[in-house]
Amino acid sequence: MSILQLLQANLLSPVILCFVLGIIATLVRSDLELPDAFIVAMSIYLILAIGLKGGVEISKASLDQMIRPIEVTLALGVAIPI
């Protein structure tokens, strides 16, 4: 894959295009707004996607690999409220 094809594939992805649209809308002081139902639906979708992807990756890991991150997470969970 050439550099131009790689740039085209990355810069024309929907995520990047939405980001650019947001920047342009901000610069021209547009009242661009997404409907609340869409925002709620996307939030639920993203939470589920992240959870499922994380669950698949956790299922591939052994308990030995997980002990240290679990300990750090529990320690931070206790330390932050204190």
Backbone as ProteinMPNN parsed JSONL, in Angstrom:
{"seq_chain_A": "MSILQLLQANLLSPVILCFVLGIIATLVRSDLELPDAFIVAMSIYLILAIGLKGGVEISKASLDQMIRPIEVTLALGVAIPI", "coords_chain_A": {"N_chain_A": [[0.847, -1.172, 0.0], [0.668, 2.149, -0.939], [1.926, 5.349, 0.19], [0.127, 7.438, -0.418], [-2.29, 6.048, -0.771], [-2.598, 5.032, 1.783], [-2.843, 7.425, 3.29], [-5.21, 8.381, 2.124], [-7.028, 6.369, 2.864], [-7.005, 6.654, 5.635], [-7.61, 9.395, 6.146], [-10.076, 9.737, 4.983], [-11.81, 8.301, 6.479], [-14.843, 7.611, 8.298], [-14.786, 8.477, 10.996], [-12.724, 10.405, 11.155], [-13.701, 12.251, 9.283], [-16.069, 13.106, 10.569], [-14.95, 14.344, 12.778], [-13.565, 16.451, 11.527], [-15.778, 17.782, 10.439], [-16.969, 18.679, 12.804], [-14.99, 20.473, 13.709], [-15.054, 22.37, 11.621], [-17.724, 23.238, 11.867], [-17.577, 24.459, 14.356], [-15.744, 26.507, 13.854], [-17.162, 28.137, 12.029], [-19.157, 28.933, 13.618], [-21.569, 27.47, 13.792], [-24.916, 26.201, 14.379], [-24.981, 23.497, 14.587], [-26.296, 20.483, 15.63], [-26.786, 17.351, 17.131], [-29.547, 15.075, 17.296], [-31.055, 14.242, 20.46], [-31.875, 11.578, 20.849], [-30.262, 10.197, 19.057], [-27.736, 10.634, 20.14], [-27.976, 9.274, 22.583], [-28.412, 6.662, 21.625], [-25.976, 6.181, 20.272], [-24.211, 6.34, 22.428], [-24.971, 4.116, 23.967], [-24.409, 2.098, 22.109], [-21.59, 2.404, 21.833], [-20.724, 1.859, 24.463], [-21.516, -0.832, 24.721], [-19.998, -1.965, 22.615], [-17.35, -1.449, 23.436], [-17.36, -2.882, 25.85], [-17.883, -5.53, 24.962], [-15.663, -6.002, 23.274], [-13.595, -5.714, 25.122], [-14.287, -7.805, 26.844], [-13.869, -10.047, 25.206], [-11.106, -9.895, 24.833], [-10.243, -10.185, 27.487], [-11.073, -12.78, 27.955], [-9.207, -14.189, 26.554], [-6.911, -13.925, 28.008], [-4.73, -15.161, 30.589], [-5.12, -16.014, 34.092], [-2.819, -15.366, 35.493], [-1.76, -13.255, 34.035], [-3.601, -11.356, 34.593], [-3.665, -10.72, 37.294], [-1.995, -8.605, 38.375], [-3.013, -6.167, 37.069], [-5.616, -6.296, 38.162], [-5.131, -6.004, 40.908], [-4.035, -3.389, 40.94], [-6.22, -1.932, 39.994], [-8.119, -2.379, 42.024], [-6.742, -1.205, 44.166], [-6.61, 1.493, 43.335], [-9.337, 1.998, 43.229], [-9.979, 2.002, 45.904], [-8.244, 3.948, 46.931], [-8.843, 6.39, 45.606], [-11.431, 7.397, 46.515], [-10.729, 7.897, 49.146]], "CA_chain_A": [[0.0, 0.0, 0.0], [1.488, 3.345, -1.037], [1.67, 6.393, 1.185], [-1.091, 8.156, -0.794], [-3.435, 5.186, -0.484], [-2.714, 4.98, 3.24], [-3.397, 8.71, 3.704], [-6.603, 8.445, 1.68], [-7.812, 5.451, 3.683], [-7.112, 7.184, 6.998], [-8.225, 10.72, 6.205], [-11.458, 9.676, 4.518], [-12.597, 7.422, 7.339], [-15.973, 8.348, 8.885], [-14.436, 9.098, 12.277], [-11.952, 11.614, 10.869], [-14.588, 13.198, 8.613], [-16.949, 13.691, 11.586], [-14.111, 15.24, 13.572], [-13.346, 17.64, 10.699], [-17.056, 18.482, 10.387], [-17.116, 19.362, 14.085], [-14.072, 21.615, 13.721], [-15.582, 23.372, 10.698], [-18.942, 23.794, 12.462], [-17.162, 25.343, 15.44], [-15.096, 27.693, 13.277], [-18.165, 29.017, 11.404], [-20.143, 29.19, 14.678], [-22.821, 26.852, 13.366], [-25.766, 25.628, 15.419], [-25.054, 22.065, 14.287], [-26.609, 19.727, 16.841], [-27.336, 16.02, 16.895], [-30.725, 14.804, 18.126], [-30.763, 13.564, 21.736], [-32.063, 10.134, 20.688], [-29.073, 9.686, 18.368], [-26.628, 10.655, 21.101], [-28.215, 8.175, 23.529], [-28.202, 5.404, 20.907], [-24.535, 6.023, 20.039], [-23.573, 6.073, 23.724], [-25.244, 2.71, 24.299], [-23.645, 1.275, 21.159], [-20.169, 2.461, 22.17], [-20.514, 1.146, 25.729], [-21.608, -2.256, 24.43], [-18.87, -2.362, 21.779], [-16.143, -1.474, 24.274], [-17.498, -3.99, 26.796], [-17.729, -6.815, 24.273], [-14.273, -6.137, 22.833], [-12.802, -5.962, 26.323], [-14.592, -9.149, 27.327], [-13.195, -11.021, 24.335], [-9.675, -9.851, 25.138], [-10.044, -10.751, 28.822], [-11.248, -14.229, 27.875], [-7.982, -14.757, 25.974], [-5.806, -13.766, 28.953], [-4.695, -16.096, 31.716], [-5.264, -15.357, 35.39], [-1.514, -14.822, 35.871], [-1.602, -11.96, 33.369], [-4.638, -10.443, 35.066], [-3.545, -10.448, 38.731], [-1.427, -7.281, 38.648], [-3.997, -5.119, 36.761], [-6.734, -6.372, 39.109], [-4.653, -5.42, 42.158], [-3.906, -1.94, 40.752], [-7.581, -1.392, 39.882], [-8.709, -2.375, 43.36], [-6.044, -0.214, 44.985], [-7.072, 2.814, 42.917], [-10.739, 2.107, 43.619], [-10.021, 2.322, 47.337], [-7.468, 5.158, 47.207], [-9.457, 7.596, 45.045], [-12.423, 8.01, 47.423], [-10.086, 8.322, 50.414]], "C_chain_A": [[0.897, 1.241, 0.0], [1.083, 4.353, 0.035], [0.368, 7.133, 0.861], [-2.339, 7.336, -0.507], [-3.679, 5.103, 1.022], [-3.308, 6.281, 3.788], [-4.872, 8.82, 3.34], [-7.484, 7.561, 2.557], [-8.027, 6.008, 5.093], [-7.876, 8.502, 7.06], [-9.67, 10.728, 5.738], [-12.306, 8.699, 5.323], [-13.715, 8.231, 7.991], [-15.628, 9.06, 10.186], [-13.708, 10.419, 12.04], [-12.838, 12.672, 10.211], [-15.556, 13.853, 9.593], [-16.186, 14.675, 12.462], [-13.88, 16.552, 12.823], [-14.639, 18.46, 10.6], [-17.299, 19.264, 11.679], [-16.224, 20.581, 14.193], [-14.607, 22.728, 12.833], [-16.832, 24.031, 11.284], [-18.605, 24.761, 13.591], [-16.567, 26.638, 14.888], [-16.098, 28.652, 12.648], [-19.304, 29.342, 12.369], [-21.538, 28.687, 14.292], [-23.607, 26.345, 14.575], [-25.958, 24.133, 15.19], [-25.257, 21.294, 15.587], [-27.204, 18.385, 16.446], [-28.558, 15.814, 17.784], [-30.35, 14.006, 19.383], [-30.888, 12.048, 21.612], [-30.848, 9.503, 20.014], [-27.891, 9.609, 19.326], [-26.767, 9.512, 22.105], [-27.934, 6.837, 22.854], [-26.712, 5.151, 20.668], [-23.791, 5.727, 21.335], [-23.763, 4.614, 24.12], [-24.443, 1.784, 23.398], [-22.166, 1.245, 21.54], [-19.86, 1.723, 23.462], [-20.548, -0.36, 25.504], [-20.412, -2.744, 23.623], [-17.585, -2.451, 22.592], [-16.196, -2.644, 25.249], [-17.294, -5.341, 26.137], [-16.292, -7.034, 23.821], [-13.363, -6.421, 24.02], [-13.03, -7.351, 26.876], [-13.917, -10.236, 26.51], [-11.705, -11.057, 24.653], [-9.38, -10.441, 26.517], [-10.168, -12.265, 28.777], [-10.01, -14.919, 27.302], [-6.816, -14.736, 26.96], [-5.894, -14.811, 30.061], [-4.81, -15.313, 33.02], [-3.944, -14.734, 35.844], [-1.289, -13.436, 35.248], [-2.542, -10.911, 33.954], [-4.446, -10.002, 36.52], [-3.067, -9.031, 39.006], [-2.412, -6.162, 38.274], [-5.197, -5.118, 37.711], [-6.34, -5.718, 40.432], [-4.572, -3.898, 42.064], [-5.287, -1.296, 40.691], [-8.253, -1.325, 41.246], [-8.062, -1.337, 44.265], [-6.479, 1.2, 44.622], [-8.534, 3.04, 43.312], [-10.905, 2.442, 45.086], [-9.352, 3.671, 47.607], [-8.179, 6.433, 46.73], [-10.52, 8.187, 45.97], [-11.803, 8.53, 48.717], [-9.393, 9.651, 50.168]], "O_chain_A": [[1.783, 1.367, 0.845], [0.047, 4.222, 0.687], [-0.413, 7.425, 1.766], [-3.343, 7.88, -0.047], [-4.823, 5.104, 1.476], [-4.182, 6.245, 4.655], [-5.686, 9.289, 4.137], [-8.576, 7.971, 2.949], [-9.102, 5.85, 5.671], [-8.708, 8.692, 7.948], [-10.416, 11.648, 6.071], [-13.394, 8.316, 4.895], [-13.547, 9.429, 8.215], [-16.14, 10.149, 10.443], [-14.039, 11.434, 12.655], [-12.742, 13.854, 10.54], [-15.839, 15.044, 9.464], [-16.718, 15.718, 12.842], [-13.985, 17.632, 13.404], [-14.602, 19.689, 10.67], [-17.785, 20.395, 11.638], [-16.646, 21.615, 14.71], [-14.618, 23.893, 13.23], [-16.983, 25.25, 11.205], [-19.281, 25.776, 13.76], [-16.849, 27.726, 15.391], [-15.909, 29.866, 12.723], [-20.297, 29.956, 11.98], [-22.539, 29.387, 14.448], [-23.048, 26.095, 15.643], [-26.988, 23.572, 15.563], [-24.479, 21.438, 16.531], [-28.027, 18.302, 15.534], [-28.601, 16.322, 18.905], [-29.429, 13.19, 19.353], [-30.097, 11.311, 22.201], [-30.452, 8.392, 20.365], [-27.139, 8.635, 19.321], [-25.78, 8.856, 22.439], [-27.289, 5.97, 23.443], [-26.239, 4.028, 20.844], [-22.84, 4.945, 21.337], [-22.819, 3.956, 24.559], [-23.865, 0.802, 23.864], [-21.555, 0.176, 21.567], [-18.844, 1.034, 23.553], [-19.707, -1.087, 26.034], [-19.868, -3.812, 23.904], [-16.822, -3.408, 22.457], [-15.191, -3.325, 25.456], [-16.61, -6.206, 26.686], [-15.757, -8.133, 23.968], [-12.47, -7.265, 23.94], [-12.092, -8.009, 27.326], [-13.445, -11.231, 27.06], [-11.111, -12.132, 24.733], [-8.372, -11.126, 26.692], [-9.444, -12.965, 29.486], [-9.795, -16.107, 27.542], [-5.835, -15.454, 26.768], [-6.975, -15.278, 30.419], [-4.62, -14.097, 33.043], [-3.944, -13.694, 36.503], [-0.694, -12.558, 35.873], [-2.299, -9.712, 33.82], [-5.023, -8.995, 36.93], [-3.683, -8.322, 39.801], [-2.635, -5.271, 39.094], [-5.734, -4.057, 38.029], [-7.123, -4.965, 41.011], [-4.984, -3.193, 42.985], [-5.502, -0.231, 41.271], [-8.886, -0.324, 41.581], [-8.745, -0.667, 45.04], [-6.697, 2.024, 45.51], [-8.916, 4.149, 43.686], [-11.874, 3.098, 45.468], [-9.842, 4.451, 48.424], [-8.11, 7.458, 47.409], [-10.507, 9.398, 46.191], [-12.297, 9.49, 49.309], [-8.785, 10.208, 51.082]]}, "name": "protein", "num_of_chains": 1, "seq": "MSILQLLQANLLSPVILCFVLGIIATLVRSDLELPDAFIVAMSIYLILAIGLKGGVEISKASLDQMIRPIEVTLALGVAIPI"}
